[in-house]
Amino acid sequence: MSVIISLISKSLNLSAKNVESTVKLIDEGATIPFISRYRKEATGGLDEVQISKIKDLNEKFLELEKRKEFILKSISEQEKLTPDLEKQISESWDSTELEDIYLPFKPKRQTRAEKARKKGLEGLAKWLMSQQSGSVSSKASEFINEEVKDEEDALQGARDIIAEWVNEDANTRQIVRNIFSREAVITSKVISGKEEEGEKYADYFDFSAPLARCPSHRILAIRRGESEGFLRVSISVDEDKCLDRLVPRYAKNNTEAADHVEDAVVDAYKRLLKPSIETEFAALSKEKADESAISVFADNLRQLLLAPPLGQQRILGIDPGYRTGCKLVCLDQQGNLLHNETIYPHPPQNEYSKAGNKVVKLVSTYKIDAIAIGNGTASRETERFITNLRYEKEVKVFVVSESGASVYSASKIAREEFPNYDVTVRGAVSIGRRLSDPLSELVKIDPKSIGVGQYQHDVDQNKLKKALDQTVESCVNLVGVNLNTASKHLLTYVSGLGDTLAQNIIDYRSENGPFRSRSELKKVPRLGPKAFEQSAGFLRIPDSTNPLDNSAVHPESYPIVEKMAKDLNTSVKELINNKPLIDSIEIDRYKTDSVGEETLTDILLELEKPGRDPRSKVQLLEFDPNIRTINDLKEGMILPGIVTNITNFGCFVDVGIKENGLVHISEMANHFISNPGEVVSLHQHLNVKVLSVDLQRKRIQLSLKGVD
């Protein structure tokens, strides 16, 4: 077993055998969804989160291994690599420790110490460090030359060299680091003259808090204020406490030389150590804040992507507006655009009757089952207008989040789908399709544009993209994809496919018609055995002659199901959905070296409800009809609402007006909670109490306490 496997196992408290098997599968090109779903015997049933952590740690340690090779080579080329040093580097698996070890050997720019060395003052520095009782002035005079003008110049150079030694000592750095870890305080002050321009950062104009307890959203807000030029930020500890720990390590007696050593230590702390460790902790706190914000974003995105779908119904999508009118689109069960036009029921045109007749006629003509209204400008007015109309049959009306619809409507994807229509039509289509199948529609939009995170532009963009792409991939494969109707963008996220194979599938489908079986996938150009293995279980073919092609049973397990059916003297088709027959199967009879109880249990569950959609059913929400604007709100009101966004400090709730209200984390429960996700979920329907209304700043404070 490799050292890296052992480190991952210890770090995550997982079996080394399972970690090793997981890493091997990842190295062989297996995806996280595939491993968690179809290789449970190998991993011991690890879930996607655990497998993802294994993957990340493996990559981190492999990068560290490369860094160690570089450091060893660098020190070796300097002819300074001793056996002890080589052992120390080889056995280190902490990046901070490793860089501390390397620091004295790191090629330097022209530092003050380096200049002093070139003047020949290292000998004086060593003499001072020995702290002998001789005359410092007399010793310093021995080092005066053309480049060293006098004794003070010599002593200053020697102190600069000592300061660098202190700064580069790994134990010294760790002492300061430990103090920062326990006691560091982050402070922000407004830059003079920027008070009015940076008013939105007023909470941080004179802010101070222990760094270890400062919430991630505050860290990100402060850093944004700093980058925009409104705040001056520092991270500091008690200077005297640090020096009280450091000076005795170097100044060992009461000699004159020891006084110079003490001066060098103080200089080392103020000029080198403190700025270095402060920068380190600034980066570390930002990294932790990024991770927290990215985690919230990924959780929100997952909930949004797995929002309940209405299913294949005929939908009227409406992108509401005042002056420019409401754009209407009629969609068939597959989301294809049948008709579009614009109505003007609101000011300034006020064509209420004409618009109403048009909507009723469209609902009748195109046999509309449901109406989806975007939740942007004029949403509530449009909802009231639509619900007051009388239709020939029952038509359900839903208000749908339109976040990111404008981004989609102007994108290359939308232009390819609707080259002959403008952005308003494309936006309305996106709103309608979101009601039918949120997942299929939202995968077309850059996750950052969906609007369900905090400070998404301030966090590490590479880490954010990786986390969000992984979230989309997880959701797509959890739900499964209809091979014959899925768009290229949906297929791209299927395990093992990607952009090129997704396009090849679309091209094959266009040339040859619908896929008749999963095995036909092997005919798609460049879709080899590995891609088939990774993707097949997540692709569904409802009309296939083999009913297992419309289930999550992997083709590699078809022989097992066929044997089960044969042993029961029935067909696979008759076995599916037949609970009494399925319950009679003794799974021990079908175990092999590679197929164990976990896989067999999954197969039986899938046979019981093949292709089951894990998403819940869509629900209607009715806002309080008496609340139309922020002016209608009063303290103490209890109102129905829907959660639109979740952050580390609380959640935002739509109560049916333009402005969303905030439920602060302290107002979510009568007991302490560390994460709003413990109490609420995205798009959850709930009742909230109005705590306060700030009409001037258009801010609404809400509470869940004492509300049923």
C-alpha positions as CSV (number, residue, x, y, z in Angstrom):
1,M,0.0,0.0,0.0
2,S,1.4,3.4,-1.0
3,V,2.0,6.2,1.5
4,I,-0.6,8.4,-0.3
5,I,-3.3,5.7,0.1
6,S,-2.5,5.4,3.8
7,L,-2.6,9.2,4.2
8,I,-6.0,9.5,2.5
9,S,-7.3,6.6,4.6
10,K,-6.2,8.2,7.8
11,S,-7.4,11.7,6.8
12,L,-10.9,10.5,5.9
13,N,-11.1,7.6,8.5
14,L,-11.9,5.1,5.7
15,S,-10.7,1.6,5.0
16,A,-7.3,1.7,3.2
17,K,-8.5,-1.2,1.0
18,N,-11.6,0.7,-0.1
19,V,-9.6,3.9,-0.7
20,E,-7.1,1.9,-2.8
21,S,-9.8,0.4,-4.9
22,T,-11.5,3.8,-5.4
23,V,-8.2,5.5,-6.5
24,K,-7.6,2.6,-8.9
25,L,-11.0,3.0,-10.5
26,I,-10.5,6.8,-10.8
27,D,-7.1,6.2,-12.4
28,E,-8.8,3.8,-14.9
29,G,-11.1,6.6,-16.0
30,A,-14.2,5.8,-13.9
31,T,-16.4,8.7,-13.0
32,I,-17.7,9.5,-9.5
33,P,-21.4,8.7,-10.3
34,F,-20.4,5.4,-11.9
35,I,-18.2,4.3,-9.0
36,S,-20.8,5.2,-6.3
37,R,-23.7,3.5,-8.3
38,Y,-22.1,0.4,-9.9
39,R,-18.9,-0.4,-7.9
40,K,-20.2,-0.6,-4.3
41,E,-18.4,-3.9,-3.7
42,A,-15.0,-2.4,-4.6
43,T,-15.5,0.8,-2.5
44,G,-17.4,-0.7,0.4
45,G,-20.5,1.4,-0.5
46,L,-18.8,4.8,-0.5
47,D,-21.1,7.7,-1.6
48,E,-20.3,10.4,-4.1
49,V,-19.1,12.9,-1.4
50,Q,-16.6,10.4,0.0
51,I,-15.4,9.4,-3.4
52,S,-15.0,13.0,-4.4
53,K,-12.9,13.7,-1.2
54,I,-10.7,10.7,-2.0
55,K,-10.2,12.1,-5.6
56,D,-9.4,15.6,-4.3
57,L,-6.9,14.3,-1.7
58,N,-5.2,12.0,-4.1
59,E,-4.7,14.9,-6.5
60,K,-3.4,17.1,-3.7
61,F,-0.9,14.5,-2.5
62,L,0.3,13.8,-6.1
63,E,0.9,17.5,-6.6
64,L,2.8,17.6,-3.3
65,E,4.9,14.7,-4.4
66,K,5.9,16.6,-7.6
67,R,6.7,19.6,-5.4
68,K,9.0,17.5,-3.2
69,E,10.8,16.2,-6.3
70,F,11.4,19.8,-7.4
71,I,12.6,20.9,-4.0
72,L,15.0,17.9,-3.7
73,K,16.4,18.6,-7.1
74,S,16.8,22.3,-6.4
75,I,18.7,21.7,-3.1
76,S,20.8,19.0,-4.7
77,E,21.9,21.3,-7.5
78,Q,23.0,23.7,-4.7
79,E,25.1,20.8,-3.3
80,K,23.4,21.3,0.1
81,L,21.3,18.2,0.2
82,T,22.2,16.1,3.3
83,P,20.8,12.6,4.1
84,D,18.9,14.1,7.1
85,L,17.4,16.9,5.0
86,E,16.5,14.5,2.2
87,K,14.7,12.2,4.8
88,Q,12.9,15.2,6.3
89,I,11.6,16.4,2.9
90,S,10.7,12.9,1.8
91,E,8.7,12.2,4.9
92,S,6.8,15.5,4.9
93,W,3.2,15.6,3.6
94,D,2.3,19.0,4.8
95,S,2.7,21.8,2.2
96,T,3.3,24.5,4.8
97,E,5.9,22.4,6.6
98,L,7.5,21.5,3.3
99,E,7.8,25.2,2.2
100,D,9.3,26.1,5.6
101,I,12.0,23.4,5.1
102,Y,12.7,24.8,1.6
103,L,12.7,28.5,2.6
104,P,16.5,28.7,3.6
105,F,17.4,27.1,0.2
106,K,15.0,29.0,-2.0
107,P,16.7,31.2,-4.6
108,K,16.4,34.7,-3.3
109,R,16.2,38.1,-4.9
110,Q,18.5,40.8,-3.6
111,T,17.4,40.9,0.0
112,R,19.1,43.0,2.7
113,A,20.7,39.9,4.1
114,E,21.9,38.7,0.7
115,K,23.6,42.1,0.1
116,A,25.2,41.9,3.6
117,R,26.6,38.4,2.7
118,K,28.2,39.7,-0.4
119,K,29.9,42.4,1.7
120,G,31.4,39.5,3.7
121,L,29.4,40.1,6.9
122,E,28.2,36.5,7.6
123,G,31.2,35.9,9.9
124,L,30.2,38.9,12.0
125,A,26.6,37.6,12.1
126,K,27.8,34.2,13.3
127,W,30.0,35.8,16.0
128,L,27.1,37.8,17.3
129,M,24.9,34.7,17.4
130,S,27.5,33.0,19.5
131,Q,26.9,35.8,22.0
132,Q,30.4,36.0,23.4
133,S,31.4,38.6,25.9
134,G,34.0,40.4,23.8
135,S,33.7,44.0,22.4
136,V,31.1,44.2,19.7
137,S,32.6,47.4,18.4
138,S,36.1,46.0,18.2
139,K,34.8,42.8,16.4
140,A,32.7,44.9,13.9
141,S,35.8,47.0,13.0
142,E,37.5,43.9,11.6
143,F,34.8,43.8,8.9
144,I,35.2,47.4,7.6
145,N,36.2,47.4,3.9
146,E,35.5,49.3,0.7
147,E,31.8,48.2,0.8
148,V,31.4,48.5,4.6
149,K,31.9,52.1,5.6
150,D,31.9,51.9,9.4
151,E,31.1,49.7,12.4
152,E,27.4,50.5,12.4
153,D,27.2,49.6,8.8
154,A,28.8,46.2,9.6
155,L,26.5,45.6,12.5
156,Q,23.4,46.5,10.5
157,G,24.4,44.0,7.8
158,A,25.0,41.3,10.4
159,R,21.7,42.0,12.1
160,D,20.0,41.7,8.6
161,I,21.6,38.3,8.2
162,I,20.4,37.2,11.6
163,A,16.9,38.5,10.9
164,E,16.8,36.3,7.8
165,W,18.0,33.2,9.8
166,V,15.2,33.8,12.3
167,N,12.6,34.2,9.6
168,E,13.7,31.0,7.9
169,D,13.7,28.9,11.0
170,A,10.9,26.4,10.6
171,N,10.3,26.1,14.4
172,T,10.2,29.9,14.8
173,R,7.7,30.2,12.0
174,Q,5.5,27.5,13.6
175,I,5.5,29.4,17.0
176,V,4.2,32.5,15.3
177,R,1.8,30.5,13.2
178,N,0.4,28.8,16.3
179,I,-0.2,32.2,18.0
180,F,-1.9,33.5,14.8
181,S,-4.1,30.4,14.7
182,R,-5.3,30.9,18.3
183,E,-5.5,34.7,18.6
184,A,-5.4,36.4,15.2
185,V,-7.8,39.3,14.8
186,I,-9.1,40.6,11.4
187,T,-9.6,44.3,11.3
188,S,-11.1,46.5,8.6
189,K,-11.2,50.3,8.4
190,V,-12.7,52.6,5.8
191,I,-10.2,54.4,3.6
192,S,-10.5,58.1,4.3
193,G,-12.7,59.9,1.8
194,K,-14.4,56.7,0.6
195,E,-17.2,56.7,3.2
196,E,-20.0,57.8,0.8
197,E,-18.9,55.8,-2.2
198,G,-18.4,52.6,-0.2
199,E,-21.6,53.0,1.8
200,K,-22.7,49.4,1.2
201,Y,-19.7,48.3,3.2
202,A,-20.6,50.5,6.2
203,D,-20.8,47.5,8.5
204,Y,-17.0,47.1,8.0
205,F,-15.9,50.7,8.2
206,D,-14.6,50.0,11.8
207,F,-14.8,46.2,12.1
208,S,-12.8,43.8,14.3
209,A,-13.3,40.1,15.0
210,P,-11.3,37.0,15.9
211,L,-10.3,35.5,12.6
212,A,-11.1,31.9,13.6
213,R,-14.7,32.9,14.4
214,C,-15.3,35.3,11.6
215,P,-18.0,33.8,9.3
216,S,-17.2,33.2,5.7
217,H,-19.6,35.7,4.3
218,R,-18.0,38.4,6.4
219,I,-14.5,37.4,5.2
220,L,-15.7,37.6,1.6
221,A,-17.5,40.9,2.0
222,I,-14.4,42.5,3.7
223,R,-12.1,41.2,1.0
224,R,-14.4,42.5,-1.7
225,G,-14.5,45.9,0.0
226,E,-10.7,45.8,0.1
227,S,-10.4,44.9,-3.6
228,E,-12.8,47.6,-4.6
229,G,-10.7,50.2,-2.8
230,F,-13.0,51.1,0.1
231,L,-11.4,49.2,3.0
232,R,-8.0,48.7,4.5
233,V,-7.7,45.2,6.0
234,S,-5.2,43.6,8.4
235,I,-4.7,40.4,10.4
236,S,-2.7,40.7,13.5
237,V,-1.9,39.3,17.0
238,D,-0.4,40.8,20.1
239,E,3.1,41.8,19.1
240,D,4.5,41.7,22.6
241,K,3.2,38.1,23.1
242,C,5.0,37.0,20.0
243,L,8.3,38.7,20.9
244,D,8.1,37.3,24.4
245,R,8.1,33.9,22.9
246,L,10.8,34.6,20.2
247,V,13.4,36.7,21.8
248,P,14.4,34.2,24.5
249,R,14.9,31.6,21.8
250,Y,17.8,33.6,20.4
251,A,19.1,36.2,23.0
252,K,20.6,33.8,25.5
253,N,22.5,36.0,27.9
254,N,23.2,39.6,29.0
255,T,26.2,40.3,26.7
256,E,26.4,43.2,24.3
257,A,26.2,40.8,21.4
258,A,22.9,39.4,22.8
259,D,21.4,42.9,22.6
260,H,22.1,43.0,18.9
261,V,20.6,39.6,18.4
262,E,17.5,40.8,20.2
263,D,17.3,43.8,17.9
264,A,17.6,41.4,14.9
265,V,14.8,39.2,16.3
266,V,12.5,42.2,16.7
267,D,13.3,43.3,13.2
268,A,12.8,39.8,11.8
269,Y,9.3,39.6,13.4
270,K,8.1,43.1,12.3
271,R,9.7,43.2,8.8
272,L,9.7,39.5,7.7
273,L,7.8,37.1,9.9
274,K,4.6,39.0,10.7
275,P,3.9,40.1,7.1
276,S,4.7,36.6,5.8
277,I,2.4,34.8,8.4
278,E,-0.3,37.5,8.0
279,T,-0.3,36.9,4.2
280,E,-0.4,33.1,4.9
281,F,-3.5,33.5,7.2
282,A,-5.2,35.9,4.8
283,A,-4.9,33.3,2.1
284,L,-5.9,30.5,4.4
285,S,-9.0,32.4,5.7
286,K,-10.0,33.3,2.2
287,E,-9.6,29.7,1.1
288,K,-11.8,28.5,4.0
289,A,-14.4,31.2,3.2
290,D,-14.3,30.2,-0.5
291,E,-14.9,26.5,0.4
292,S,-17.8,27.4,2.6
293,A,-19.4,29.7,0.0
294,I,-18.8,27.1,-2.8
295,S,-20.4,24.4,-0.6
296,V,-23.5,26.6,-0.1
297,F,-23.6,27.3,-3.8
298,A,-23.3,23.7,-4.7
299,D,-26.0,22.6,-2.2
300,N,-28.4,25.3,-3.6
301,L,-27.6,24.3,-7.2
302,R,-28.3,20.7,-6.4
303,Q,-31.7,21.5,-4.9
304,L,-32.5,23.8,-7.8
305,L,-31.6,21.1,-10.4
306,L,-33.6,18.5,-8.5
307,A,-36.6,20.7,-8.3
308,P,-39.9,18.9,-8.9
309,P,-40.8,18.6,-12.6
310,L,-44.3,19.0,-13.9
311,G,-43.6,16.4,-16.6
312,Q,-44.6,16.2,-20.2
313,Q,-47.5,18.6,-20.4
314,R,-48.5,21.3,-22.8
315,I,-47.3,24.6,-21.3
316,L,-47.9,28.3,-21.9
317,G,-44.8,30.2,-20.8
318,I,-45.0,33.9,-19.9
319,D,-42.1,36.3,-19.6
320,P,-44.0,39.2,-17.9
321,G,-43.4,42.9,-18.5
322,Y,-45.1,46.4,-18.4
323,R,-44.2,48.7,-21.3
324,T,-42.7,45.9,-23.5
325,G,-45.7,43.6,-22.8
326,C,-45.8,40.0,-21.7
327,K,-44.2,37.5,-24.1
328,L,-46.2,34.3,-24.6
329,V,-45.0,31.0,-25.9
330,C,-47.0,27.8,-26.4
331,L,-45.0,24.5,-26.0
332,D,-45.9,20.9,-26.7
333,Q,-45.3,18.0,-24.3
334,Q,-41.6,17.8,-25.5
335,G,-41.0,21.5,-25.0
336,N,-41.1,22.3,-28.7
337,L,-42.2,25.9,-29.6
338,L,-45.6,25.9,-31.3
339,H,-46.6,29.6,-31.2
340,N,-45.5,33.0,-29.8
341,E,-46.9,36.5,-29.4
342,T,-47.0,39.5,-27.1
343,I,-49.9,40.9,-25.0
344,Y,-50.2,44.2,-23.1
345,P,-52.5,43.8,-20.1
346,H,-50.5,46.2,-17.9
347,P,-49.8,50.0,-18.0
348,P,-49.2,52.0,-20.1
349,Q,-51.3,50.1,-22.7
350,N,-53.8,48.5,-20.4
351,E,-55.2,46.2,-23.1
352,Y,-56.7,44.0,-20.4
353,S,-59.7,42.5,-22.2
354,K,-57.9,42.0,-25.5
355,A,-55.0,40.3,-23.7
356,G,-57.4,38.1,-21.7
357,N,-59.3,36.9,-24.8
358,K,-56.0,36.1,-26.5
359,V,-54.7,34.0,-23.5
360,V,-58.0,32.1,-23.3
361,K,-58.0,31.4,-27.0
362,L,-54.3,30.2,-26.9
363,V,-55.1,27.9,-24.0
364,S,-58.0,26.3,-26.0
365,T,-56.2,26.2,-29.3
366,Y,-53.0,24.6,-28.1
367,K,-54.7,22.4,-25.4
368,I,-52.6,24.0,-22.6
369,D,-52.4,22.1,-19.3
370,A,-50.4,24.6,-17.2
371,I,-49.1,28.1,-17.3
372,A,-45.6,29.1,-16.2
373,I,-45.0,32.8,-15.3
374,G,-41.5,34.2,-14.7
375,N,-41.0,35.7,-11.3
376,G,-39.4,39.0,-12.5
377,T,-40.9,42.4,-13.3
378,A,-44.7,42.5,-13.3
379,S,-44.9,38.8,-12.1
380,R,-47.6,39.3,-9.4
381,E,-49.7,41.5,-11.6
382,T,-49.5,39.0,-14.5
383,E,-50.3,36.1,-12.1
384,R,-53.5,37.9,-10.9
385,F,-54.4,38.7,-14.5
386,I,-54.0,35.0,-15.6
387,T,-55.7,33.5,-12.6
388,N,-58.8,35.8,-13.0
389,L,-59.4,34.5,-16.5
390,R,-62.0,31.7,-17.1
391,Y,-60.8,28.7,-19.1
392,E,-62.7,25.8,-20.7
393,K,-60.8,23.3,-18.4
394,E,-58.7,23.4,-15.3
395,V,-55.3,25.1,-16.0
396,K,-52.7,25.2,-13.2
397,V,-50.7,28.4,-12.8
398,F,-47.2,28.4,-11.5
399,V,-44.7,31.2,-10.8
400,V,-41.3,30.0,-12.0
401,S,-37.8,31.4,-11.2
402,E,-36.4,33.1,-14.2
403,S,-32.9,33.6,-12.9
404,G,-30.4,33.0,-15.7
405,A,-33.2,33.0,-18.4
406,S,-31.8,36.2,-19.9
407,V,-28.3,34.6,-19.9
408,Y,-29.7,31.6,-21.7
409,S,-31.7,33.7,-24.2
410,A,-28.6,35.5,-25.4
411,S,-26.3,32.4,-25.5
412,K,-24.9,30.4,-28.4
413,I,-27.1,27.4,-27.2
414,A,-30.3,29.5,-27.5
415,R,-29.3,30.9,-30.9
416,E,-28.7,27.3,-32.1
417,E,-32.1,26.2,-30.8
418,F,-34.0,29.2,-32.0
419,P,-32.1,31.0,-34.8
420,N,-35.2,32.7,-36.1
421,Y,-36.5,34.2,-32.8
422,D,-35.3,37.1,-30.6
423,V,-34.2,36.9,-27.0
424,T,-37.6,37.6,-25.5
425,V,-39.1,34.5,-27.2
426,R,-36.1,32.4,-26.1
427,G,-36.4,33.6,-22.5
428,A,-40.1,32.8,-22.4
429,V,-39.4,29.3,-23.8
430,S,-36.8,28.8,-21.0
431,I,-39.4,29.8,-18.4
432,G,-41.9,27.3,-19.7
433,R,-39.5,24.5,-20.0
434,R,-38.3,25.0,-16.4
435,L,-41.7,24.1,-15.2
436,S,-41.8,20.9,-17.3
437,D,-38.2,19.7,-16.5
438,P,-36.0,22.1,-14.5
439,L,-32.9,19.9,-14.8
440,S,-33.0,19.6,-18.6
441,E,-33.4,23.3,-19.0
442,L,-31.0,24.6,-16.4
443,V,-28.0,22.5,-17.6
444,K,-27.9,24.9,-20.6
445,I,-27.1,27.8,-18.3
446,D,-23.7,28.6,-16.7
447,P,-24.4,27.6,-13.0
448,K,-22.9,30.9,-11.8
449,S,-25.7,32.8,-13.6
450,I,-28.6,31.0,-11.9
451,G,-28.4,33.2,-8.9
452,V,-28.4,30.7,-6.0
453,G,-25.1,31.5,-4.2
454,Q,-23.2,34.2,-2.4
455,Y,-20.1,36.1,-3.6
456,Q,-19.8,33.7,-6.5
457,H,-17.5,36.2,-8.3
458,D,-15.2,36.6,-5.3
459,V,-14.3,32.9,-4.7
460,D,-11.7,30.8,-6.5
461,Q,-13.2,30.4,-9.9
462,N,-11.5,27.1,-10.8
463,K,-12.7,25.5,-7.6
464,L,-16.2,26.9,-8.1
465,K,-16.4,25.6,-11.6
466,K,-15.2,22.2,-10.6
467,A,-17.7,22.0,-7.7
468,L,-20.6,23.2,-9.8
469,D,-19.8,20.9,-12.8
470,Q,-19.6,18.0,-10.4
471,T,-22.9,18.9,-8.9
472,V,-24.6,19.1,-12.3
473,E,-23.0,15.8,-13.3
474,S,-24.3,14.2,-10.0
475,C,-27.8,15.4,-10.5
476,V,-28.1,14.4,-14.2
477,N,-26.9,10.9,-13.5
478,L,-29.1,10.6,-10.4
479,V,-32.2,11.3,-12.4
480,G,-31.1,9.5,-15.6
481,V,-31.4,10.7,-19.2
482,N,-33.8,9.7,-22.0
483,L,-31.3,8.8,-24.8
484,N,-33.8,9.6,-27.6
485,T,-35.0,13.0,-26.4
486,A,-32.1,14.5,-24.4
487,S,-30.4,17.6,-25.7
488,K,-26.6,17.7,-26.4
489,H,-26.2,19.8,-23.2
490,L,-27.9,17.2,-21.0
491,L,-25.9,14.3,-22.6
492,T,-22.7,16.2,-22.0
493,Y,-23.0,15.7,-18.3
494,V,-23.8,11.9,-18.5
495,S,-21.0,9.8,-16.9
496,G,-18.3,9.0,-19.5
497,L,-19.6,11.1,-22.4
498,G,-18.6,14.8,-22.5
499,D,-19.0,17.3,-25.3
500,T,-17.7,15.3,-28.3
501,L,-19.5,12.0,-27.6
502,A,-22.7,13.9,-26.8
503,Q,-22.6,15.6,-30.2
504,N,-21.8,12.2,-31.9
505,I,-24.9,10.7,-30.2
506,I,-27.1,13.6,-31.5
507,D,-25.6,13.2,-35.0
508,Y,-26.2,9.4,-34.9
509,R,-29.8,9.9,-33.7
510,S,-30.4,12.4,-36.6
511,E,-29.1,10.0,-39.2
512,N,-30.5,6.7,-37.9
513,G,-33.6,7.6,-35.9
514,P,-34.2,6.8,-32.3
515,F,-32.0,4.3,-30.4
516,R,-33.7,0.9,-30.1
517,S,-31.4,-0.5,-27.4
518,R,-28.5,0.5,-25.2
519,S,-26.3,-1.9,-27.1
520,E,-26.8,0.3,-30.2
521,L,-24.7,3.0,-28.4
522,K,-21.7,1.0,-29.4
523,K,-22.3,2.0,-33.0
524,V,-21.8,5.7,-32.2
525,P,-18.5,6.9,-33.6
526,R,-15.7,7.0,-31.0
527,L,-17.9,5.7,-28.2
528,G,-15.7,2.8,-27.1
529,P,-16.1,0.1,-24.4
530,K,-15.0,2.4,-21.6
531,A,-17.4,5.2,-22.5
532,F,-20.2,2.6,-22.9
533,E,-19.4,1.1,-19.5
534,Q,-19.5,4.5,-17.8
535,S,-22.6,5.9,-19.5
536,A,-25.0,3.1,-20.3
537,G,-26.6,2.7,-16.9
538,F,-27.6,6.3,-16.8
539,L,-29.2,6.4,-20.2
540,R,-32.9,5.3,-20.6
541,I,-34.7,4.0,-23.7
542,P,-38.5,3.9,-22.8
543,D,-39.6,2.0,-25.9
544,S,-36.7,-0.5,-26.1
545,T,-37.6,-4.2,-26.6
546,N,-35.5,-4.9,-23.5
547,P,-37.4,-3.4,-20.5
548,L,-34.1,-3.2,-18.6
549,D,-33.0,-0.5,-21.0
550,N,-35.4,1.9,-19.3
551,S,-34.0,1.2,-15.8
552,A,-30.9,1.9,-13.8
553,V,-29.8,-1.7,-14.1
554,H,-26.4,-1.7,-15.8
555,P,-26.1,-3.8,-19.0
556,E,-23.3,-5.7,-17.3
557,S,-25.9,-7.0,-14.8
558,Y,-28.5,-8.1,-17.4
559,P,-27.4,-11.7,-17.3
560,I,-28.1,-11.7,-13.5
561,V,-31.6,-10.4,-14.0
562,E,-32.2,-12.9,-16.8
563,K,-31.0,-15.8,-14.6
564,M,-33.4,-14.5,-11.8
565,A,-36.3,-14.5,-14.2
566,K,-35.4,-18.0,-15.6
567,D,-35.1,-19.4,-12.1
568,L,-38.6,-18.1,-11.4
569,N,-40.0,-19.5,-14.7
570,T,-40.9,-16.1,-15.9
571,S,-39.7,-13.4,-18.3
572,V,-37.7,-10.3,-17.4
573,K,-40.7,-8.2,-18.6
574,E,-43.1,-10.0,-16.2
575,L,-40.6,-9.8,-13.3
576,I,-40.4,-6.0,-13.5
577,N,-42.9,-4.3,-11.2
578,N,-44.0,-7.7,-9.7
579,K,-43.3,-7.2,-6.0
580,P,-44.3,-10.7,-4.8
581,L,-42.0,-12.3,-7.4
582,I,-39.1,-9.9,-6.6
583,D,-39.5,-10.5,-2.8
584,S,-39.2,-14.2,-3.4
585,I,-35.7,-13.9,-4.9
586,E,-32.9,-15.2,-2.7
587,I,-30.0,-12.8,-3.5
588,D,-27.3,-15.1,-2.0
589,R,-27.8,-17.4,-4.9
590,Y,-26.5,-14.7,-7.3
591,K,-23.4,-13.5,-5.4
592,T,-20.1,-13.7,-7.2
593,D,-16.6,-12.4,-6.5
594,S,-17.5,-9.1,-8.2
595,V,-21.2,-8.9,-7.5
596,G,-22.2,-8.7,-3.8
597,E,-25.2,-7.9,-1.7
598,E,-25.0,-4.1,-2.3
599,T,-25.3,-4.5,-6.1
600,L,-27.9,-7.2,-5.9
601,T,-30.1,-5.1,-3.5
602,D,-29.9,-2.2,-5.9
603,I,-31.0,-4.4,-8.8
604,L,-34.0,-5.6,-6.9
605,L,-35.0,-2.1,-5.9
606,E,-34.8,-1.0,-9.5
607,L,-36.8,-4.0,-10.7
608,E,-39.5,-3.0,-8.3
609,K,-39.7,0.6,-9.6
610,P,-37.7,0.8,-12.8
611,G,-36.5,4.3,-13.9
612,R,-38.1,5.9,-10.9
613,D,-37.6,9.7,-10.9
614,P,-36.0,10.6,-7.5
615,R,-37.5,14.1,-7.6
616,S,-40.7,14.9,-5.7
617,K,-44.0,16.2,-7.2
618,V,-44.4,19.9,-8.1
619,Q,-46.5,22.0,-5.7
620,L,-48.6,25.1,-6.2
621,L,-48.0,28.1,-3.9
622,E,-50.5,30.8,-3.4
623,F,-49.2,34.1,-2.0
624,D,-51.3,36.4,0.2
625,P,-53.6,38.2,-2.3
626,N,-53.6,41.4,-0.1
627,I,-49.8,41.8,-0.3
628,R,-48.8,43.5,-3.6
629,T,-45.9,45.8,-2.7
630,I,-43.5,46.4,0.2
631,N,-45.8,49.1,1.5
632,D,-48.5,46.5,2.3
633,L,-46.2,44.7,4.8
634,K,-46.7,45.3,8.5
635,E,-44.8,44.0,11.5
636,G,-46.2,40.8,12.9
637,M,-47.9,39.6,9.7
638,I,-47.7,35.8,9.0
639,L,-47.3,35.3,5.2
640,P,-46.8,32.3,2.9
641,G,-43.5,32.4,1.0
642,I,-41.0,30.4,-1.0
643,V,-37.2,30.1,-0.3
644,T,-35.3,31.6,-3.2
645,N,-31.7,31.5,-2.0
646,I,-29.8,30.1,0.9
647,T,-26.5,31.6,2.3
648,N,-24.4,31.0,5.3
649,F,-26.1,33.8,7.2
650,G,-29.7,32.9,6.4
651,C,-32.2,32.5,3.6
652,F,-34.1,34.8,1.3
653,V,-37.9,34.3,0.9
654,D,-40.2,35.5,-1.8
655,V,-43.5,36.6,-0.2
656,G,-45.1,37.7,-3.5
657,I,-43.6,41.2,-4.0
658,K,-40.6,42.5,-5.8
659,E,-38.3,42.5,-2.8
660,N,-37.3,39.2,-1.1
661,G,-37.1,39.2,2.7
662,L,-34.3,37.8,4.8
663,V,-34.6,35.2,7.5
664,H,-31.4,35.6,9.4
665,I,-29.9,32.4,10.7
666,S,-30.7,33.6,14.3
667,E,-34.4,33.7,13.4
668,M,-34.6,30.2,11.9
669,A,-35.1,28.2,15.1
670,N,-35.4,28.5,18.8
671,H,-32.2,26.4,19.2
672,F,-28.7,27.1,17.8
673,I,-28.1,26.0,14.2
674,S,-24.7,26.4,12.4
675,N,-26.1,26.0,8.9
676,P,-29.4,27.3,7.4
677,G,-29.6,24.1,5.4
678,E,-30.5,22.3,8.6
679,V,-33.8,24.1,8.6
680,V,-34.7,25.1,5.1
681,S,-34.3,24.0,1.5
682,L,-34.4,25.9,-1.8
683,H,-37.9,26.4,-3.2
684,Q,-39.4,25.2,0.1
685,H,-42.9,26.5,0.8
686,L,-43.2,27.9,4.3
687,N,-44.9,30.6,6.5
688,V,-42.8,33.5,7.8
689,K,-43.4,36.3,10.2
690,V,-42.6,39.9,9.3
691,L,-40.2,41.3,11.9
692,S,-39.4,44.7,10.4
693,V,-39.7,46.7,7.1
694,D,-37.2,49.3,6.1
695,L,-39.0,51.2,3.3
696,Q,-36.0,53.5,2.6
697,R,-33.5,50.7,2.0
698,K,-36.2,48.3,0.8
699,R,-35.2,45.6,3.3
700,I,-37.5,43.1,4.9
701,Q,-36.5,41.1,8.0
702,L,-38.5,37.9,8.5
703,S,-38.6,35.1,11.1
704,L,-39.5,31.4,11.3
705,K,-39.7,31.4,15.1
706,G,-43.2,30.8,16.5
707,V,-44.6,30.2,13.0
708,D,-46.5,27.1,12.1
